[in-house]
C-alpha cells in the first residue's frame, strides 16, 4: 500500500514538474520576445518621428525624444506581449481583443497629449498609429511564429544596446538641464564682468544683451550654436575705449521669442533692426561671425546709413553650394540625423563649440557656453534648425547678395581662421571683393570660434582699424 502511495506521489510530481517548466519557459519566452519587439518598436517610432514633415529642430516636439519613447515602447511591448498570451488561453479571437486593448491604450495616450497640447496630439497621430498597428500586426506574429537566428539575435541586441545607451545618455542630459523655459541665469563676474540687461521689444520678443563702455558703438552679432557670451573676451578688452553691445537673438542665449516666431535668419535680422531702433543706435561697427554675418549684413543692407564699418570672420553672405563642405554640413547636421542627435543629446551644441575652439576651455566657461541649449525643449532644437537654413534660406541669401552693392564703400576688417573648413580661402576672397577697402588678417592656428584663441592679437588690430577709419572724417 505504501509503495502504491509513493509511486502515485512520484507520478504526480513528475506531471507537475514539466508543467512548471513549461510555464516558466512560456513566461521567459514571452518576455524575451516582447523585449525584442520593444527594440524594433522604438526604432520604428524614431523613424516615424523624423519622417513626419516639420521644420527640422524647432518643429520637433521634445516629448518625442528617445528619453520618453524608449520606456513607453518597452512598457507597451511587455504589457501587450503577456496580454496576448493571456487572451490566447481564454479566447478564440485573441488578436481582435488585443486590437481593442491596444486602441484603448493609444486613445489614453492621445487623451493625455490632447490635454497638454492639441497641436502636439495632431503631430503625434502618425506615431500613435504606427504603435497601434505594430502591436496589432507585428507583435502576435513575432510571438507565435518567428524563430530568431543567431545573427538576428545579435543584430537586435546591438540595436537594443545602442537604444539603451542612448536612453541613459538622454535621461542624464534631461536631468542636468535647467527647468526654467526662459533659461535666465547668472554669469559669474570672474568670467564676464558685465551687467546683464533685458529689453522688451514691441514685437513681443524679450532680448537679453550687454551694453558696456562708452564712445563709438561696436555691435557684436553671434553665430550658432552660441550666444552673446562668445564675445566676452573682446568686450572686456575693448569696453575701456568703445561702447560694446552684444545681444542674443530670440531663441538663443537668454532671449525669448514672440509668439509665432519662426526663428528664420531673416526674422532674426528684423528683430536686430527693431533692437537697434529702440536703443537709438547709429554709426555702428558690426562685429560678425557665423550667422552673425547673414543676420547683420541683411540689416546693414536695409539700413546702410546706420552702419559705418564691418569686422567679420568665419561667415558668409550668399547662397551655399550643396556640394561644398558647408553645404554637406547643412545636409547632415540640418537633416533628420543631425536633429536626432541634437534633440536627444545636445550633440551639435557641445561638439560644435568644443571642436571650434583650439585651446581647452576651463570647465566653468564651457558649461556657460552650452547652458542655453541644455533644456530639452525648443532651444535645443533651434541649434538643429539653423544648419538646415544654410541651404534652405535661399531667398534671404539672395536678398543679402542684392544688398552688398550698397555696402561696398564700408571699411572692413577681415579675420580669417585657416583651420575652419566650413569657410575656405575662396570665401574670404569674395569678401575682399565685396569690400575693396579692407584689411585681412589670417590666423593659421585658429578655428571657427577664432576669437577664443586670438583675442590678444585681435584687440589691438580692432583698435588700430577703428582709429584708421573714424566714424566722422
C-alpha positions in Angstrom: 0.0 0.0 0.0 2.8 2.4 1.0 4.6 1.5 -2.3 1.5 2.4 -4.3 1.1 5.8 -2.5 4.8 6.5 -3.0 4.5 5.7 -6.7 1.4 7.8 -7.1 3.2 10.8 -5.4 6.2 10.4 -7.7 3.9 10.2 -10.7 2.1 13.4 -9.7 5.4 15.2 -9.0 6.6 14.2 -12.5 3.5 15.6 -14.0 3.7 18.9 -12.2 7.4 19.5 -12.9 7.1 19.6 -16.7 4.1 21.9 -16.4 6.1 24.2 -14.1 9.0 24.1 -16.5 6.6 24.7 -19.4 5.0 27.7 -17.6 8.4 29.2 -16.7 9.6 28.7 -20.2 6.5 30.3 -21.6 6.8 33.3 -19.4 10.5 33.7 -20.2 9.8 33.2 -23.9 7.1 35.9 -23.9 9.3 38.3 -22.0 12.2 37.9 -24.4 10.1 38.2 -27.5 8.3 41.2 -26.0 11.6 42.9 -25.3 12.8 42.1 -28.8 9.6 43.7 -30.1 10.1 46.8 -28.0 13.6 47.3 -29.6 12.0 47.2 -33.0 9.1 49.4 -31.9 11.4 52.0 -30.5 13.4 52.1 -33.8 10.2 52.4 -35.8 8.9 55.2 -33.6 12.1 57.2 -34.0 11.8 56.8 -37.8 8.2 57.9 -37.8 9.0 60.9 -35.6 11.7 62.0 -38.1 9.6 61.2 -41.1 6.7 63.5 -40.2 7.0 66.7 -42.2 8.2 69.5 -39.9 10.8 72.2 -39.6 13.9 70.4 -38.6 14.7 71.2 -35.0 12.1 73.8 -34.0 9.2 71.6 -35.3 10.2 68.6 -33.2 8.1 68.2 -30.1 10.6 67.5 -27.3 8.2 65.0 -25.8 9.0 62.6 -28.6 12.7 62.4 -27.8 14.2 59.0 -27.0 14.3 59.5 -23.3 10.4 59.4 -23.4 9.9 57.0 -26.4 12.1 54.2 -25.1 10.4 53.4 -21.7 6.9 53.8 -23.3 7.8 51.3 -26.0 9.2 48.8 -23.6 6.1 49.2 -21.3 3.6 48.8 -24.1 5.5 45.8 -25.6 5.8 43.8 -22.4 2.2 44.6 -21.3 0.7 43.6 -24.7 3.0 40.6 -25.1 1.7 39.0 -21.9 -1.9 40.2 -22.6 -1.8 38.4 -25.9 -0.7 35.2 -24.3 -3.4 35.5 -21.7 -6.0 36.1 -24.5 -4.8 33.1 -26.4 -5.5 30.9 -23.5 -9.0 32.2 -23.0 -10.4 33.3 -26.3 -10.7 32.1 -29.9 -10.0 35.6 -31.2 -7.1 36.9 -29.2 -5.9 39.3 -32.0 -9.2 41.1 -32.1 -9.3 41.6 -28.3 -5.6 42.7 -28.4 -6.6 45.3 -31.1 -9.3 46.7 -28.8 -6.9 46.8 -25.8 -4.2 48.4 -27.9 -6.6 51.0 -29.2 -7.7 51.8 -25.7 -4.0 52.4 -24.7 -3.3 54.6 -27.7 -6.5 56.5 -27.0 -5.5 57.1 -23.4 -2.1 58.4 -24.5 -3.7 60.6 -27.1 -6.1 62.0 -24.5 -3.1 62.9 -22.3 -1.5 64.6 -25.2 -4.7 66.5 -26.1 -4.9 67.8 -22.5 -1.4 69.0 -22.8 -1.4 70.5 -26.3 -3.8 70.0 -29.2 -1.1 70.7 -31.8 1.2 68.1 -30.2 -1.6 65.5 -30.5 -2.0 66.2 -34.2 1.7 65.9 -34.7 1.8 62.6 -32.8 -1.1 60.9 -34.6 1.2 59.1 -37.1 3.4 57.9 -34.3 0.4 56.6 -32.3 -1.0 55.0 -35.4 2.3 53.3 -36.0 2.5 52.0 -32.5 -1.1 50.7 -32.7 -0.6 48.8 -36.0 2.7 47.4 -34.8 1.2 45.9 -31.6 -1.8 44.5 -33.6 0.1 43.0 -36.5 3.7 42.5 -35.7 3.6 41.5 -32.0 1.4 38.4 -32.4 3.3 37.3 -35.4 6.6 37.7 -33.6 5.4 35.8 -30.5 3.7 32.9 -32.4 5.9 32.2 -35.4 9.2 34.0 -35.5 12.3 31.9 -34.7 15.3 34.1 -34.3 18.5 33.0 -35.8 21.8 33.7 -34.0 22.6 36.5 -36.5 19.1 38.1 -35.9 19.6 38.0 -32.2 23.0 39.6 -32.4 21.6 42.4 -34.6 18.6 43.0 -32.3 20.8 43.0 -29.2 23.2 45.5 -30.8 20.3 47.8 -31.7 18.8 47.4 -28.2 22.2 48.1 -26.6 22.5 51.3 -28.7 19.0 52.3 -27.7 19.7 51.7 -24.0 22.9 53.7 -24.1 21.1 56.5 -25.9 18.3 56.4 -23.4 20.7 56.6 -20.4 22.6 59.4 -22.1 19.4 61.4 -22.9 18.0 61.0 -19.4 21.2 62.1 -17.9 21.2 65.3 -20.1 17.5 65.9 -19.3 18.2 65.7 -15.6 21.0 68.1 -15.8 19.0 70.7 -17.8 17.6 73.7 -16.0 13.8 73.5 -15.6 13.1 77.2 -16.4 11.9 77.6 -20.0 13.2 81.2 -20.0 16.8 80.0 -19.4 17.7 83.0 -17.3 20.8 82.6 -15.2 23.7 84.4 -13.6 27.1 84.8 -15.3 29.9 84.9 -12.7 31.7 88.3 -12.8 35.0 86.4 -12.8 34.2 85.1 -16.2 32.4 88.0 -17.8 32.2 91.3 -15.8 29.2 92.9 -17.5 25.7 93.8 -16.4 23.1 91.5 -17.9 20.3 93.6 -19.4 16.8 92.8 -20.8 14.5 94.8 -23.1 11.0 94.0 -24.3 10.5 94.9 -27.9 7.1 96.0 -29.4 7.1 92.8 -31.5 6.9 90.8 -28.3 10.4 89.5 -28.1 12.4 89.8 -24.8 16.0 90.5 -25.6 19.0 89.8 -23.4 22.0 91.9 -24.1 25.1 93.6 -22.5 26.0 97.2 -23.0 29.4 98.1 -21.7 31.7 101.1 -22.1 31.3 104.4 -23.9 32.2 106.0 -27.2 31.8 104.7 -30.7 29.5 101.7 -30.9 30.6 98.1 -31.6 27.6 95.8 -32.2 28.6 92.2 -31.7 26.5 89.5 -33.6 26.9 85.9 -32.6 26.5 82.7 -34.5 25.1 79.2 -33.9 25.4 77.2 -31.7 26.2 80.2 -29.5 25.1 83.4 -27.9 26.4 86.8 -26.9 28.6 85.2 -24.3 31.0 84.3 -27.1 32.2 87.9 -27.2 33.1 88.3 -23.5 36.9 88.5 -24.0 36.7 91.0 -26.8 34.2 93.2 -25.0 36.3 93.1 -21.8 39.3 94.2 -23.8 37.5 96.9 -25.8 34.9 98.4 -23.4 37.5 100.9 -22.0 37.6 102.7 -25.3 34.3 101.9 -27.0 30.7 101.2 -26.3 30.3 97.4 -26.8 26.8 96.0 -27.3 26.1 92.3 -27.7 22.6 90.7 -27.9 21.1 87.3 -28.0 18.7 86.6 -30.9 15.3 85.3 -29.9 15.6 81.7 -29.0 19.3 82.0 -28.3 21.1 82.6 -25.1 18.6 84.2 -22.6 16.4 86.0 -25.1 12.7 84.9 -25.6 10.9 84.9 -28.9 7.5 86.4 -29.5 4.5 84.0 -30.1 4.5 82.5 -33.6 8.2 83.5 -34.3 9.7 81.3 -36.9 13.4 81.6 -36.0 14.5 82.1 -39.6 17.6 84.2 -40.2 15.5 87.0 -41.9 13.2 87.2 -38.9 16.2 87.4 -36.6 17.6 90.2 -38.7 14.4 92.1 -38.5 14.5 91.7 -34.7 18.0 93.1 -34.7 16.7 96.1 -36.7 14.0 96.6 -34.1 16.5 96.4 -31.3 18.8 99.0 -32.9 15.9 101.4 -33.4 14.6 101.0 -29.9 18.0 101.8 -28.4 18.6 104.6 -30.9 21.9 103.2 -32.2 23.7 104.7 -35.2 27.2 105.0 -36.6 27.6 101.3 -36.0 30.6 99.0 -36.4 29.2 95.5 -36.9 31.3 92.6 -35.5 30.1 89.4 -37.1 30.8 85.7 -37.0 29.0 82.7 -38.5 25.2 83.5 -38.6 26.0 87.0 -37.4 27.2 87.7 -41.0 23.9 87.0 -42.8 21.8 88.5 -39.9 23.9 91.6 -39.7 24.5 92.2 -43.4 20.8 91.8 -44.0 20.2 94.6 -41.5 23.0 96.7 -42.9 21.7 96.3 -46.5 18.3 97.6 -45.4 19.8 100.5 -43.3 23.3 101.3 -44.8 23.4 104.8 -43.3 23.3 103.3 -39.8 26.4 101.1 -40.4 29.9 102.7 -40.8 32.3 99.7 -40.6 32.5 96.0 -40.8 34.5 93.5 -38.8 33.9 89.9 -39.7 35.3 86.4 -39.9 34.1 82.7 -40.4 30.9 84.0 -42.0 29.3 84.4 -45.4 26.6 86.4 -47.3 25.5 84.4 -50.3 23.9 81.1 -51.3 25.8 77.9 -50.5 26.6 75.2 -53.0 25.0 71.9 -51.6 28.2 70.0 -52.7 30.5 72.3 -50.8 31.8 71.4 -47.3 29.3 73.9 -45.8 26.5 72.5 -48.0 27.3 68.9 -46.9 27.4 70.1 -43.3 23.9 71.7 -43.8 22.5 68.4 -45.2 23.9 66.2 -42.4 23.6 68.4 -39.4 20.5 70.2 -40.5 18.7 67.0 -41.6 17.0 64.2 -39.6 20.3 62.7 -38.4 21.6 65.9 -37.0 18.2 66.7 -35.5 18.0 63.4 -33.7 21.4 63.8 -32.1 20.9 67.4 -31.2 17.4 67.0 -29.8 18.2 63.9 -27.8 21.9 64.5 -26.8 22.6 68.2 -27.4 25.3 66.8 -29.6 25.8 69.6 -32.1 25.9 72.3 -29.5 28.6 70.6 -27.5 30.7 69.2 -30.4 30.4 72.4 -32.4 31.7 74.6 -29.7 34.4 72.2 -28.5 35.7 71.5 -32.0 35.6 75.2 -33.0 38.0 76.2 -30.2 41.6 75.1 -30.3 42.5 75.7 -26.7 40.8 73.8 -23.9 38.3 76.0 -22.2 38.0 75.8 -18.4 35.0 73.6 -17.4 33.1 76.6 -16.0 33.5 78.6 -19.2 32.4 75.7 -21.4 29.4 75.0 -19.2 28.2 78.5 -19.7 28.7 78.2 -23.5 26.2 75.3 -23.7 23.9 76.3 -20.8 21.2 77.9 -23.0 21.0 74.7 -25.1 20.6 72.3 -22.2 16.8 72.4 -21.8 15.0 69.6 -23.6 12.5 72.0 -25.2 12.7 74.3 -28.1 16.1 75.9 -27.5 17.9 72.6 -28.1 16.1 72.2 -31.4 16.9 75.7 -32.6 20.6 74.7 -32.8 19.5 71.9 -35.1 17.3 74.1 -37.2 19.9 76.6 -38.3 22.3 74.2 -40.1 19.5 73.4 -42.5 18.8 77.1 -43.1 22.3 77.3 -44.8 20.8 75.8 -47.9 17.1 76.4 -47.3 17.0 80.2 -46.7 18.0 80.9 -50.4 15.5 83.8 -50.8 17.0 85.6 -47.9 20.6 85.0 -49.1 19.6 86.3 -52.5 18.3 89.4 -50.7 21.6 89.9 -48.9 23.6 89.5 -52.1 21.5 92.2 -53.7 22.2 94.5 -50.7 26.0 94.0 -50.9 26.5 96.7 -53.6 25.1 99.3 -51.1 27.9 98.3 -48.6 30.9 98.2 -50.8 32.3 101.5 -49.6 32.3 100.5 -46.0 35.8 99.8 -44.5 36.2 96.2 -43.5 38.5 94.3 -41.2 38.5 90.6 -42.1 39.8 87.9 -39.7 40.1 84.5 -41.3 40.7 81.3 -39.4 42.6 78.8 -41.6 41.5 75.8 -39.6 37.8 76.4 -40.2 37.0 74.0 -43.0 33.5 75.5 -43.5 34.9 78.8 -44.6 37.8 78.3 -47.1 40.0 80.9 -48.6 37.6 81.4 -51.5 35.0 82.8 -49.1 37.5 85.3 -47.7 38.5 86.4 -51.2 34.9 87.0 -52.1 34.5 89.3 -49.1 37.7 91.1 -50.1 36.0 91.7 -53.5 32.8 92.9 -51.8 34.7 95.3 -49.6 37.6 96.8 -51.6 38.6 99.0 -48.6 39.6 96.1 -46.4 42.4 94.7 -44.3 42.7 90.9 -43.9 44.4 89.1 -41.1 44.9 85.3 -41.2 45.0 83.0 -38.2 46.8 79.8 -39.2 46.1 78.0 -35.9 42.5 79.1 -35.1 39.2 77.5 -36.0 35.5 78.6 -36.2 35.4 80.4 -32.8 38.7 82.1 -33.7 38.3 84.9 -31.1 38.6 82.4 -28.3 42.2 81.7 -29.4 43.3 85.0 -30.8 41.9 87.8 -28.6 45.3 89.1 -27.8 46.0 89.6 -31.5 42.5 90.8 -32.4 42.0 93.6 -29.8 45.0 95.8 -30.9 44.1 95.2 -34.6 40.5 96.2 -34.0 41.6 99.4 -32.2 44.0 100.3 -35.0 41.3 99.6 -37.6 38.8 101.8 -35.8 41.4 104.6 -35.4 42.3 104.4 -39.1 38.6 104.7 -40.1 36.9 107.2 -37.8 33.1 107.4 -37.9 33.2 111.0 -38.9 36.1 112.0 -41.1 
